[in-house]
Amino acid sequence: MSTTDVKSPQPVAKGFVNPIDGPFIRFPPFLTAPEGTTVMSFKKFTERGICVERGPEEAEVDALGIPTVPLRVRHETDRCKTNTKRKRQAEDAEARKKGGKASQSLWWKRWEDGEAIRFSIGFDPQSSRFERIHAAAVDFTNGRTWPVNLASKSGPRFIWEEFQRYIGLPEGGPTPQEKKKAQAKKDAEDDDISDDDTDDEDEGADNAGPSASMTGIITDQQLPALAANNKAAATNEEKLVTFFNNPETSIKVFMSSYAQAKGYIWEAANLECIPRILGFFVNFLLRSKVLPEIERNLRRSLDVIAAALIELPNTARIAKAFPDKLSLACSACWGKKAKGYSMVVIDTPTESDGRPSDTSDPQAEKKEKTGRDEKQDTTPEKPWGSANNDSRAWANSAQDSSNDANACGIISESLEAHSWTDIKQENLLDFLGPTALPLTHTAGIVERSMRQIKSISGPSPNPPKSAAQGEGIFEPDADAVEVELDRQVTKVVLSPMPIDWDGGEFPVYSRPTVLETSQGPVVQAGTPEVTEGTTPKPHDPLKDEITILVETKEQVSLLREGMALGGTWVQLVRQGEGAKKKKGKSKSKKSIPSYWYLDEWPIVTPSFWTVVS
């Protein structure tokens, strides 16, 4: 080669500090902005954030639609924040590493990826609505990946098949249009039969007897099957008509009372599958314009399905979280009031020489058998609705442990520890601190009923102060105790449910019942209304609202307004009128709050509970 070419220095571009072939210069000085461009200062910069919805070609974009770029050095917080396919695949892989259950918990996410482009194309818009919805159900079933690694009678495929039967769409059954086409094809084939073939068939028919297809005569053996088919077809048609008339109510019934009666709710997987399957199907019908005549009602059902996505799984969590520890502490303090099972510790008789003692008291034996002392209990018991019950009526019941110091949190030194009979009981001191609640209040009305959540309010940050007691009075103050309860616990207001709300499914909770362990006046059926100012005011289970105390906000977060709770509720009432307050401390009369606690918890229903009318 000849001499090396020497490059002539190139001119420096205007507006740039570093020459092209020169050394790298750190800033400052700063670059000069191009003409027509304004550089925003950091003070004026406003962060837009990452957009949740994905951009074009599954790209992660910010709020302005600008795609993001990964950093050169990866940090622990670097993760895809947009709902892209890449993000869902990463979550699926992570779930598989942890528990191997990604296919069970994320099946609806995989459906969502291609759901927007799925349409029903197998129906004729001019056909009847019965034929259209059947064709749409077939298109909805085909072409999907259904999870199969689930327990029997659970999972999306099981719920979908049950919902088809519920609305009158048996899987695989032919539509009326298909029946007509098959019959028309068969009739055309019969018309094309030649005379010779007909003669041959007639000769054979003389020996075998006439067939039902040729003569239209139904034999005795075919009657039961034909009657069953006609009955099933009529039943399915009635179900479809019910669904067409009001799809929102039909979906409410399926997700509440029907699922309860069929037992779908006892599988945790079904609580997630029921609203999701119905949501996919309703959106599929709306997207494909299968039933435009009931589109408005179908859209309203989506609000119910959205509520079911939260409430149905919460029903299982609520059943495990309640009664809460505060209610258990109250039951331990004042005794179990519900008619249920309770543990009884039996004291074994003393033995002097290996045999039971021969000395016995006839009166003590009778008391042990009957549960009452004949010498002391000589007065007849008064009814549960009486306002002036004798203190011995039910206050000394075997189930009432209000005088048990240990139950209220006061430990007696004389108590002996039992080996296997020791069961840890909650006590009020663990939640309320050094409270005088066991001394100022006692158990009152005991009601077993179904009630609906009307409102939920957390602990009051600034409750009204109680009035000061008179001089020289050092008794526990019920006002101060109630103010402290208002400050520490959450209150849930429950309103009565209509009578026969369940359609006969839960006879025990169809209407409120006041149990025998109740103490206090109760409004009887047919009695006149009580005038204002009556003390104490009789409780009306059919009209009065109650306020129950709940331990923490975490448990309350599972509840939603409109949900219904069935159980045994116990009222907290003041013991006596209490000491008089100083005059002039309160200008207005303050109503005495009525607090209740949960003694037994068997039923919880969602807010959209509906029974077949």
Summary of the structure (lengths in Angstrom):
residues: 613
radius of gyration: 37.8
end to end distance: 101.9
largest distance: 135.3
contacts: 1488
relative contact order: 0.08
helix: 37%
strand: 10%
